[in-house]
Amino acid sequence: MENTEEQQPEKSDAKDSIMSKIQQLGETSLPQMSQDTNIHCLTIIGQIEGHVQLPPQNKTTKYEHVIPQIVAIEQNPKIEGLLIILNTVGGDVEAGLAIAEMLASLSKPTVSIVLGGGHSIGVPIAVSCDHSFIAETATMTIHPVRLTGLVIGVPQTFEYLDKMQERVVNFVTHHSNISEEKFKELMFSKGNLTRDIGTNVVGKDAADYGLIDAVGGVGQAIKKLNQLIEERKGEEGRMIQ
């Protein structure tokens, strides 16, 4: 009886720890040796929060939570592949680009899948992986970068905005099969969005433009990730020989 009573608080603490991680990060802990998976799933949902804290009612992905997780994934030898699931409206440009750059620089195979939406700065994150998928009903909104809050009406402000936009365009075109001309055409298209300029690209169209590699769901994404993991193991084996 004494042993049973001693073990109960430990189980309770472990459960509380898992619940806390789900509430704070939307994630459980990284896969451990006891779990039969070599793939970690990272979700980018809601609005990507940068240097300014968003209202508590907003569903957000905080970049200060995501970046340490990406570092931990790179360092964890038990994790052989990363699956990114996106359903985001976009958000902070620099925070989104920071996440995209980190994903692009990972040494482990990565696959992304856009479910629901991968809008605005979610586009660079989606294309940053080794292979990208989009669900048939998912959409991606491509539009120019804009500023919110106090804006000083001087030429330097617009030059800064233009340079920031070029960073996004260059990243997307370098990590996907879409041309710079086509991407800018979609970005500045008129009459497509009710309250903005730009284009709302749906599932198959995103693949046809070369923005996303293929149309597919979770099953196809995991199958592709396992394939990339096996290819990487084969390359490492040849290097050792």
C-alpha positions in Angstrom: 0.0 0.0 0.0 2.8 2.4 0.9 4.5 1.9 -2.5 1.2 2.6 -4.3 0.8 5.9 -2.4 4.3 7.0 -3.2 3.9 6.4 -6.9 0.7 8.4 -7.3 2.2 11.9 -6.9 4.8 11.1 -9.5 2.2 10.1 -12.0 0.2 13.2 -11.2 3.3 15.4 -11.6 4.1 13.8 -15.0 0.5 14.4 -16.2 0.6 18.0 -15.0 3.9 18.6 -16.9 2.4 17.2 -20.1 -0.8 19.3 -19.8 1.4 22.4 -19.1 3.4 21.9 -22.3 0.2 21.4 -24.3 -1.3 24.6 -22.9 1.9 26.7 -23.4 3.3 25.4 -26.6 0.6 23.3 -28.2 3.2 20.5 -28.0 4.0 17.4 -25.9 7.6 16.7 -25.1 10.0 15.6 -27.9 9.9 11.9 -28.7 11.7 9.7 -26.2 13.4 6.3 -26.7 10.3 4.6 -25.3 8.1 6.0 -28.2 8.3 4.1 -31.5 8.7 7.2 -33.7 11.7 8.9 -35.3 9.6 11.8 -36.6 8.8 14.9 -34.7 5.7 17.0 -35.6 5.8 20.8 -35.2 2.7 22.9 -35.7 2.6 26.5 -36.9 -1.0 27.6 -36.2 -3.0 30.8 -35.8 -1.0 34.1 -36.0 2.8 34.1 -35.9 3.7 36.3 -33.0 6.9 38.4 -33.2 8.3 41.1 -31.0 4.9 42.5 -30.0 2.6 40.4 -27.8 -0.8 39.8 -29.4 -4.1 39.9 -27.4 -4.8 36.9 -25.3 -7.9 35.8 -27.4 -5.7 35.4 -30.5 -4.5 31.9 -31.4 -0.8 32.4 -31.8 2.5 30.6 -32.5 5.2 32.4 -30.5 8.6 32.4 -32.3 10.5 32.3 -29.0 8.8 28.9 -28.3 9.4 27.5 -31.8 13.1 28.4 -32.3 14.4 26.5 -29.2 12.3 23.5 -30.3 14.0 23.5 -33.8 17.4 23.7 -32.1 16.4 20.7 -29.8 15.2 18.7 -32.9 18.6 19.3 -34.7 20.5 18.2 -31.6 18.4 15.2 -30.7 19.9 12.0 -32.3 16.6 10.1 -31.9 14.8 12.4 -34.2 15.5 11.6 -37.9 12.9 13.8 -39.6 10.6 16.7 -39.0 7.0 17.2 -40.1 5.7 20.8 -40.2 1.9 21.3 -40.2 0.7 24.8 -41.1 -2.6 26.4 -40.6 -1.7 30.0 -40.2 -3.0 33.5 -41.2 0.6 34.8 -41.2 1.9 37.4 -38.8 5.2 39.1 -38.0 7.5 39.1 -41.1 10.8 38.9 -39.3 9.7 36.2 -36.9 8.3 34.1 -39.8 11.4 34.5 -41.8 13.5 33.5 -38.8 11.5 30.3 -38.4 11.7 29.6 -42.2 15.5 30.2 -42.3 16.0 27.8 -39.3 13.9 25.1 -41.0 15.8 25.5 -44.3 19.2 25.1 -42.5 18.3 21.9 -40.6 20.5 19.0 -41.5 17.6 16.5 -41.0 14.9 15.8 -43.7 11.9 18.1 -43.4 8.4 18.0 -45.0 5.7 20.6 -44.7 2.0 20.3 -45.2 -0.5 23.2 -45.5 -3.8 22.3 -44.0 -6.6 25.0 -44.0 -4.3 27.9 -44.8 -0.7 28.9 -45.1 -1.2 32.7 -45.7 1.2 35.6 -45.9 4.5 34.9 -44.1 3.3 31.3 -43.8 4.3 30.9 -47.5 8.1 31.1 -46.8 7.7 28.7 -43.9 5.8 26.2 -46.1 8.5 26.3 -48.9 11.4 26.2 -46.5 11.2 22.4 -46.1 12.8 19.7 -48.3 9.4 18.8 -49.7 6.1 20.5 -49.4 2.4 19.4 -49.6 -0.9 21.2 -49.6 -4.4 19.8 -49.0 -6.8 20.2 -51.9 -9.0 22.6 -49.9 -6.1 24.5 -48.4 -5.3 28.1 -49.5 -2.3 30.4 -49.5 -2.7 34.2 -49.7 0.2 36.0 -51.4 0.2 39.7 -50.9 2.7 42.6 -50.4 4.3 43.3 -47.1 2.6 46.1 -45.1 3.3 48.0 -41.8 0.9 48.5 -38.9 0.9 51.1 -36.2 2.7 54.5 -36.5 4.3 55.0 -39.9 6.6 57.9 -40.7 5.7 59.2 -44.2 9.3 59.6 -45.5 11.0 57.8 -48.5 13.2 55.7 -46.2 10.1 54.0 -44.8 9.0 52.8 -48.2 12.6 51.8 -49.1 12.7 49.7 -45.9 9.4 48.1 -46.8 10.6 47.3 -50.3 13.8 45.7 -49.0 11.8 43.6 -46.5 9.5 42.5 -49.4 12.5 41.5 -51.5 13.8 39.3 -48.6 10.5 37.4 -48.7 10.4 37.2 -52.5 14.0 35.9 -52.7 13.5 33.3 -50.0 10.4 31.9 -51.6 11.8 31.8 -55.1 15.0 30.2 -53.9 13.2 27.4 -52.0 10.5 26.6 -54.5 10.0 26.1 -58.2 8.0 29.4 -58.8 9.7 32.1 -60.8 10.3 35.6 -59.3 8.1 37.1 -62.1 5.2 34.8 -61.4 5.4 35.2 -57.7 5.4 39.0 -58.0 2.5 38.8 -60.5 0.5 36.9 -57.9 1.6 39.3 -55.2 0.4 42.5 -56.9 -2.6 41.1 -58.7 -5.7 43.3 -58.4 -9.4 42.3 -58.1 -8.6 38.9 -56.5 -8.9 39.9 -52.8 -11.8 42.0 -51.6 -9.8 44.3 -49.3 -6.3 44.0 -50.6 -4.1 43.4 -53.6 -2.7 39.9 -54.1 -3.9 36.4 -54.9 -5.6 33.6 -52.9 -4.1 30.4 -54.3 -6.0 27.1 -53.7 -4.5 23.6 -53.4 -3.8 22.3 -56.9 -3.0 25.8 -58.2 -0.2 26.2 -55.7 1.3 23.0 -57.0 0.8 24.0 -60.6 2.5 27.4 -60.0 5.5 25.5 -58.5 5.0 27.2 -55.1 4.3 23.8 -53.4 5.7 20.5 -54.6 2.5 18.4 -54.5 -1.1 18.1 -53.4 -1.5 15.7 -50.5 -2.4 15.0 -46.9 -0.7 13.7 -43.8 -0.3 10.1 -45.1 1.6 11.3 -48.2 3.7 13.7 -46.2 4.8 11.0 -43.7 5.5 8.6 -46.5 7.7 11.2 -48.3 9.5 12.0 -45.0 10.3 8.4 -44.4 11.6 8.2 -48.0 13.9 11.2 -47.4 15.1 9.7 -44.1 16.0 6.4 -45.8 17.8 8.4 -48.6 19.8 10.3 -46.0 20.8 7.1 -44.3 21.9 5.7 -47.6 24.1 8.7 -48.3 25.7 8.6 -44.8 26.4 4.9 -45.4 28.2 5.6 -48.6 30.2 8.3 -47.0 31.4 6.0 -44.3 32.5 3.4 -46.8 
